[in-house]
């Protein structure tokens, strides 16, 4: 369904500052609801955004029921978010990825970072996995498929609409193959290692491309080492470590299904002898490994977001601190810790403080030798700090 712009959305006086600075989001308290009653607008409809003086500033889609009431899709008031603009944006996004990567495995569209708020698309060669995370994008589902056909002619398009963000937009959660046929995992490659990815029933789109560069860094330091991969999911870190010469890898995850994929991915690369799996809660598993006297040269901590909202920050920081402390107890005399966080609300300096505290708790020394972030196929919008969410520190942990 193409959205036709039939209404204007007027901002309060001086509420256009963030928009002028490049931001794409508008909150309800920035809107002049007397001039343009927000609650009377059709959820998902496109509107022309006006400054308080009536000057048109761009086009957005609205959702009066969402925390973010409007998301700007173009600075040109004459534009509309339709098949034509989607084709243009997809071509812009594709040009960047083809400049960055030799093979067709990457995040093709990263929401606001690619000027398409609410839309995420991961590419697995001729299979595209799409997340329509907002009502405005949900209404454009058919146009998204048509535009992707125009730009890439994929064999399969999957709508993986089961994200938590859809609940905030009051949307149903569902997974649907909207083009072609797909009944199981798809094959992809990252850093020269092959993986079978569960795009239909896995986490998010089935894979986390955002850590690609961070994994590449760690891959150069694992030869001959014993590696522990905590929150392993399908083995992105652990299987790559084994492929790059790690002597032993233990992947820990609470999901038996994810660990089945770890084993499959190890076998896919002929690494089944080096890779073992362990099912269980991460904190309990770390404690059990310590009780058994286990020790590792390299430990990867890549947990899910412990902080989803600002109110979660205190408890989340305590969880990160405990996790890092428990992991460091398992490092040898001169070990390497890769500590990551995908919590948008955890600032990099706070994760650094978590690492510092964990090092001192063990009465050891720490050297931060690597600072990583999300990959280039997850571009950061310079006006939207929230789009820079991923942090990763490589820390040498050693004794006198």
Secondary structure as the mmCIF struct_conf table of DSSP 4:
data_model
#
loop_
_struct_conf.conf_type_id
_struct_conf.id
_struct_conf.beg_label_comp_id
_struct_conf.beg_label_asym_id
_struct_conf.beg_label_seq_id
_struct_conf.end_label_comp_id
_struct_conf.end_label_asym_id
_struct_conf.end_label_seq_id
HELX_LH_PP_P HELX_LH_PP_P1 UNK A 2 UNK A 5
STRN STRN1 UNK A 7 UNK A 10
STRN STRN2 UNK A 11 UNK A 11
HELX_LH_PP_P HELX_LH_PP_P2 UNK A 12 UNK A 12
TURN_TY1_P TURN_TY1_P1 UNK A 13 UNK A 16
HELX_RH_AL_P HELX_RH_AL_P1 UNK A 17 UNK A 20
TURN_TY1_P TURN_TY1_P2 UNK A 21 UNK A 22
STRN STRN3 UNK A 25 UNK A 27
HELX_RH_3T_P HELX_RH_3T_P1 UNK A 28 UNK A 30
STRN STRN4 UNK A 31 UNK A 31
TURN_TY1_P TURN_TY1_P3 UNK A 33 UNK A 35
BEND BEND1 UNK A 36 UNK A 36
HELX_RH_3T_P HELX_RH_3T_P2 UNK A 38 UNK A 40
BEND BEND2 UNK A 41 UNK A 41
HELX_LH_PP_P HELX_LH_PP_P3 UNK A 42 UNK A 42
TURN_TY1_P TURN_TY1_P4 UNK A 43 UNK A 44
STRN STRN5 UNK A 46 UNK A 50
TURN_TY1_P TURN_TY1_P5 UNK A 52 UNK A 53
BEND BEND3 UNK A 54 UNK A 54
STRN STRN6 UNK A 56 UNK A 62
TURN_TY1_P TURN_TY1_P6 UNK A 64 UNK A 65
BEND BEND4 UNK A 66 UNK A 67
STRN STRN7 UNK A 68 UNK A 74
BEND BEND5 UNK A 75 UNK A 75
TURN_TY1_P TURN_TY1_P7 UNK A 77 UNK A 78
BEND BEND6 UNK A 82 UNK A 82
HELX_RH_AL_P HELX_RH_AL_P2 UNK A 83 UNK A 100
BEND BEND7 UNK A 102 UNK A 104
STRN STRN8 UNK A 105 UNK A 110
HELX_RH_3T_P HELX_RH_3T_P3 UNK A 111 UNK A 114
TURN_TY1_P TURN_TY1_P8 UNK A 115 UNK A 115
TURN_TY1_P TURN_TY1_P9 UNK A 117 UNK A 118
STRN STRN9 UNK A 119 UNK A 124
TURN_TY1_P TURN_TY1_P10 UNK A 125 UNK A 126
STRN STRN10 UNK A 127 UNK A 132
BEND BEND8 UNK A 134 UNK A 134
HELX_RH_AL_P HELX_RH_AL_P3 UNK A 135 UNK A 138
TURN_TY1_P TURN_TY1_P11 UNK A 139 UNK A 140
HELX_RH_AL_P HELX_RH_AL_P4 UNK A 141 UNK A 152
BEND BEND9 UNK A 155 UNK A 155
STRN STRN11 UNK A 156 UNK A 161
HELX_RH_AL_P HELX_RH_AL_P5 UNK A 164 UNK A 168
TURN_TY1_P TURN_TY1_P12 UNK A 169 UNK A 170
STRN STRN12 UNK A 174 UNK A 179
BEND BEND10 UNK A 180 UNK A 180
BEND BEND11 UNK A 184 UNK A 184
STRN STRN13 UNK A 186 UNK A 190
TURN_TY1_P TURN_TY1_P13 UNK A 191 UNK A 192
STRN STRN14 UNK A 193 UNK A 197
TURN_TY1_P TURN_TY1_P14 UNK A 199 UNK A 201
BEND BEND12 UNK A 202 UNK A 203
TURN_TY1_P TURN_TY1_P15 UNK A 204 UNK A 205
BEND BEND13 UNK A 206 UNK A 206
HELX_RH_3T_P HELX_RH_3T_P4 UNK A 209 UNK A 211
HELX_RH_AL_P HELX_RH_AL_P6 UNK A 212 UNK A 219
TURN_TY1_P TURN_TY1_P16 UNK A 220 UNK A 221
TURN_TY1_P TURN_TY1_P17 UNK A 223 UNK A 224
STRN STRN15 UNK A 226 UNK A 230
TURN_TY1_P TURN_TY1_P18 UNK A 231 UNK A 231
TURN_TY1_P TURN_TY1_P19 UNK A 233 UNK A 235
HELX_RH_AL_P HELX_RH_AL_P7 UNK A 236 UNK A 243
TURN_TY1_P TURN_TY1_P20 UNK A 244 UNK A 245
BEND BEND14 UNK A 247 UNK A 247
STRN STRN16 UNK A 248 UNK A 253
BEND BEND15 UNK A 254 UNK A 254
HELX_RH_AL_P HELX_RH_AL_P8 UNK A 256 UNK A 268
TURN_TY1_P TURN_TY1_P21 UNK A 269 UNK A 270
TURN_TY1_P TURN_TY1_P22 UNK A 272 UNK A 274
STRN STRN17 UNK A 275 UNK A 279
BEND BEND16 UNK A 280 UNK A 280
HELX_RH_AL_P HELX_RH_AL_P9 UNK A 282 UNK A 291
TURN_TY1_P TURN_TY1_P23 UNK A 292 UNK A 293
STRN STRN18 UNK A 296 UNK A 302
BEND BEND17 UNK A 306 UNK A 306
BEND BEND18 UNK A 308 UNK A 309
HELX_RH_3T_P HELX_RH_3T_P5 UNK A 310 UNK A 312
HELX_RH_AL_P HELX_RH_AL_P10 UNK A 313 UNK A 328
TURN_TY1_P TURN_TY1_P24 UNK A 329 UNK A 330
STRN STRN19 UNK A 331 UNK A 341
TURN_TY1_P TURN_TY1_P25 UNK A 344 UNK A 345
BEND BEND19 UNK A 346 UNK A 346
HELX_RH_AL_P HELX_RH_AL_P11 UNK A 348 UNK A 361
TURN_TY1_P TURN_TY1_P26 UNK A 362 UNK A 363
STRN STRN20 UNK A 365 UNK A 373
TURN_TY1_P TURN_TY1_P27 UNK A 376 UNK A 377
BEND BEND20 UNK A 378 UNK A 378
HELX_LH_PP_P HELX_LH_PP_P4 UNK A 379 UNK A 381
TURN_TY1_P TURN_TY1_P28 UNK A 382 UNK A 383
HELX_RH_3T_P HELX_RH_3T_P6 UNK A 385 UNK A 387
STRN STRN21 UNK A 391 UNK A 398
#
